[in-house]
Amino acid sequence: MRPGNARDYSTALTNELARKPASLSWVEAAAVPVSALTAWQILFVQAGVVVESGAGLEAARAQWSGKRVLATAAAGGVGLWVVQLARLLGAEVIGTCGNAESEALVRGLGAMVLNYRTTDFRRWAEEDANRVDVVVDNVGGSALRDAWWAVRDGGVVLSIVEQPGMARPRECSAENVREVFFIMSPDGEQLQRITELIEEGKCRPRVDSVWPLEHAREAFARLDGGHARGKIVLDLSLNQ
C-alpha cells in the first residue's frame, strides 16, 4: 500500500499486513486492501457514526441502523466496498452510476441506484425523505457538488478526493454539516477483519480488468475514464 508498488518486490510493516483470504486468487486479493480499508475507515471511523473505537460488527450495526448513505461512483473500487459494508451495517444505501451495467451491479448488492446523467439531484432532494445522513464521495468535481444537495441537516459529507466544502453549492441550505477529507492509513487489524468477512462470504472484491506492467498506461487510461466496475489490477506475472 505504498507508492510505487508496480514492482517485483516491496517493503511493508508487519502491523500493516493480514493473511490473504484463502477463497481469493492472488489477483482478487490484490484488489482488496486499498479500496476495502478506505471504505472500512469511512464507515467505522471517519463518518462519526460508530462512537466506540474498534467496535465489532454487531455494535456498529446498532449504531448504523436506520442511517442513509449516498455513495458516488458506487460501481468503482472504493464505491463497491462502501455499498457492501454499509449494507452489512444495516444502512440504506443509494449509489450513483452512469450506465446500465454499473446500475445492475450496484443494485445487485442491495443498493438503490441513481443515474447521475439523468437525475436532477437538487430536485430529487426536495423530498425530505430522500435526504441522507452520510455522503461518501469517491470522485470529486461535479459528482461531489451534486451530492451536496442530498445531505440533511447535521449530516456528514466525506470525500477521498478533495475538500468537500470547496464543492458545496452556494445555494445549498443544509446546516451543521460536518465536512471530512481523508486518505486511508494502512491497518493490519482492520484488514484482518475484512479478510474474515470475505471468508464468511459476506463481501467480495470485484476485479474490473487485469493488465501486465507494460500496459500500465492503458490501465491508467481506463481508470481515468471513470467507468471501471471494480478494481483495475496490474499483474506482474504477465510481464513479457
Sequence and secondary structure as in RCSB ss.txt:
>XXXX:A:sequence
MRPGNARDYSTALTNELARKPASLSWVEAAAVPVSALTAWQILFVQAGVVVESGAGLEAARAQWSGKRVLATAAA
GGVGLWVVQLARLLGAEVIGTCGNAESEALVRGLGAMVLNYRTTDFRRWAEEDANRVDVVVDNVGGSALRDAWWA
VRDGGVVLSIVEQPGMARPRECSAENVREVFFIMSPDGEQLQRITELIEEGKCRPRVDSVWPLEHAREAFARLDG
GHARGKIVLDLSLNQ
>XXXX:A:secstr
  S   SS     GGG     TTS HHHHHTSHHHHHHHHHIIIIITS   STT  HHHHHHHHTT EEEESSTT
BHHHHHHHHHHHHTT EEEEEESSHHHHHHHHHTT EEEETTT  HHHHTTSGGG EEEEEESS HHHHHHHGGG
EEEEEEEEESSS GGGG  TT    S EEEE      HHHHHHHHHHHHTTS    EEEEE GGGHHHHHHHHHH
T  SBEEEE GGG  
